[in-house]
Amino acid sequence: MQQLSEAHERYWQKNLRITGVLLAIWFFVTFVIGYFARDLSFNFFGWPFSFWVGAQGALVVYVLIIWYYARTMNRLDQEFGVAEEEE
């Protein structure tokens, strides 16, 4: 089994931390807000809030999570010298 260097260990720890936080946000948006949205009976941009969360809000958050992860991992890759070369 190959031993990881200290730099690889730090890279992996930062990667896991970023992934864990983003998964927690995903879980919160998908299950917590989605579950309680039915009880929030007010209009948001002309639609019931529960409909907006299910149809639009969650999708916007998912796209933002993907964008943030890609941007952050590109920066992390460059910081640790493992970035892919662009052609």
ChimeraX attribute file (.defattr): number of C-alpha atoms within 10 A of each C-alpha:
attribute: neighborCount
match mode: 1-to-1
recipient: residues
	/A:1	3
	/A:2	4
	/A:3	7
	/A:4	10
	/A:5	9
	/A:6	9
	/A:7	11
	/A:8	13
	/A:9	12
	/A:10	13
	/A:11	18
	/A:12	13
	/A:13	12
	/A:14	14
	/A:15	16
	/A:16	12
	/A:17	12
	/A:18	15
	/A:19	15
	/A:20	12
	/A:21	11
	/A:22	17
	/A:23	13
	/A:24	11
	/A:25	15
	/A:26	16
	/A:27	13
	/A:28	13
	/A:29	19
	/A:30	17
	/A:31	11
	/A:32	12
	/A:33	16
	/A:34	18
	/A:35	13
	/A:36	10
	/A:37	18
	/A:38	14
	/A:39	10
	/A:40	11
	/A:41	11
	/A:42	13
	/A:43	12
	/A:44	12
	/A:45	8
	/A:46	8
	/A:47	12
	/A:48	15
	/A:49	19
	/A:50	22
	/A:51	15
	/A:52	16
	/A:53	21
	/A:54	16
	/A:55	11
	/A:56	11
	/A:57	15
	/A:58	17
	/A:59	14
	/A:60	11
	/A:61	16
	/A:62	16
	/A:63	11
	/A:64	12
	/A:65	17
	/A:66	12
	/A:67	11
	/A:68	14
	/A:69	16
	/A:70	12
	/A:71	12
	/A:72	14
	/A:73	17
	/A:74	14
	/A:75	13
	/A:76	16
	/A:77	15
	/A:78	12
	/A:79	11
	/A:80	12
	/A:81	10
	/A:82	12
	/A:83	13
	/A:84	9
	/A:85	5
	/A:86	4
	/A:87	3
